[in-house]
Amino acid sequence: MKIICPKCKKGANLSPDFSMVRCENCDLEMSYGEYVKFVAHNDLVYSDILGDYTGSTEGETAGTLDDWDSQSG
């Protein structure tokens, strides 16, 4: 499945089992979980959407990658 590479914004491939994201244009390779976190931290639209699932974020920032990792465990 084709998705947008978060690094170069060109087409990347998502493996059929949703485990890996690979971009031949910029040699990006990461797990799908890492991809979701990367996109959430680098695109404010997605960060805001994810905030809807974590309760009220009024007056808070989206946090750092470390903050998100500690909340998902």
C-alpha positions, 0 to 999 in steps of 0.5 A, spaced: 500 500 500 502 506 498 502 512 503 506 518 504 513 518 506 514 523 512 521 524 511 521 526 503 513 527 502 513 522 496 510 515 495 512 510 501 510 503 501 506 500 507 507 492 507 501 488 507 501 486 514 502 493 516 509 492 520 514 496 515 514 503 512 519 503 506 521 509 502 525 508 496 526 515 494 530 517 501 531 510 504 527 511 510 525 504 513 521 504 520 516 500 523 509 502 522 508 504 530 514 508 529 511 511 522 505 513 526 509 516 532 513 520 527 507 523 523 504 525 530 510 529 532 511 532 525 504 534 523 500 538 527 494 536 524 495 529 526 498 531 533 491 534 534 487 528 532 491 524 537 490 529 542 482 527 541 483 520 544 487 522 550 482 527 553 483 534 554 489 537 551 487 544 553 493 549 555 498 543 553 503 541 548 503 535 544 509 533 548 515 530 546 516 523 543 519 520 549 512 523 553 508 519 547 512 513 548 511 513 556 504 514 555 503 508 550 506 503 555 
